[in-house]
């Protein structure tokens, strides 16, 4: 457990204060909460927070089938009459026309473009403000605007620009989430086993997608508006929990960072931890341009651009693709398609944990990320060409695709971002985490914005062309890590040579 910091000195130095929920627990127990207990609270609260972010983000992919039920996969459907229309309904104007898929793609683009731009500013602000309050505001705002989208159902709104503006504002508030939660977790945990810890922790992305799909699919039978409002209101509730219980860093609760500092003389993976000096509150935040110059930031950022293009295309279009593609000659309802699509995220959970564990064991983030990315290419090919054969084949291939697509995405946005945010070139300055995380994920989010909108237009012509685009994107993502992979392989070869020389001696 970390030792206490004198209260007056602490108040004068830190921008963060002890959460009211923590105060209440300590008052009830009549004793201070231990360092390990604070770490557990951080993991649980941030896990719930980002689970709710992704749950609210997933809803639009589920309601697409209700808004535009007509577009079919041309390789599986040759007649003009849609066998789906009797249970999907006639759609919702203005998305029920011939350009419905394109308009839905425009909504995805608007949301993700604002999200990506907002990410850069959020990281900059996050390193300079109270992350607990910043995250709370973002969550409440996201929940409200997600709900406003659903209000269009009861208000009978058929104006495209209403949904466009609401999605843009939701994207702006969504951008507060990722830099904030990664920075908070990074403040409490060191680099040792960070890949595994964050790989498990990053399951919130897939758990959020799964829960969002299940909730939205369940309420879809009552009207698509409920599929937006319920997840939105749940997010507001979680936002209140964040405000009550999230300790931003050890200093904010009167502890130092000795619980995450290495012992004197300790080397290896634990050498560069977050907050290496107890006076981190006096450090100046790292600038945006300076953060870009940190070795490894640019290659991983551009790799994530294409990796998220693939991942978010599945996030926003997989339920739509499933419901409009015959599996063993039969079409699934939009609710069943939404439920089936959750298996992609189940594979993503496995991929994220596996990638984190492998990268820890090998101490090679780039090799691991590139290997998963290249393996995604044949997996995508197999899913497109053989996923329609039977339900069993579809499920197996979907799990495999989810594992290889989400594995590198999860690794780069968590462990890699935290590693680079505490890079040795920063000389122990811990005030770069949110900025570096925002740069990497913000760049990736631009790709995430482009993928779904391209899919919206390309899918009207050919789903095979969509999968070709995804396979090319995965290939390019791996190419951006080539230099880092070569460096890691070279380092490993030198280690083996040195080990063999020592053994001979």
Secondary structure, DSSP 8 states (H G I E B T S, - for coil): ---B--HHHHHHH-S----HHHHHHHHHHTS---HHHHHHHHHHHHHHHHHHHHHHHHHHHHHHHHH------TTT--SSS-TTHHHH-S--TTTTSTTHHHHHHHHHHHHHHHHHHHHHHHHHHHTTS-HHHHHHHHHHHHHHHHHHHHHHHHTT---HHHHHHHHHHHHHHHTTHHHHHHHHHHHH--STTHHHHHHHHTHHHHHHHHHHHHHHHHHGGG-HHHHHHHHHHHHHHHHHHHHHH---SGGGGTB-STTTS--TT--GGGSS-TT-STTGGGS----HHHHHTSTTHHHHHHHHHHHHHHHHHHHHHHHHHHHTS-BTTB---HHHHHHHHHHHHHHHHHHHHHHHHHHHHHT-HHHHHHHHHHHHHHHHHHHHHHTTS-HHHHHHHHHHHHHHHHHHHHHIIIIIHHHHHT-GGGTT--TTHHHHHHHHHHHHHHHHHHHHHHHHHHTTT-HHHHHHHHHHHHHHHHHTTHHHHHHHHHHHHHHHHHHHHHHH-
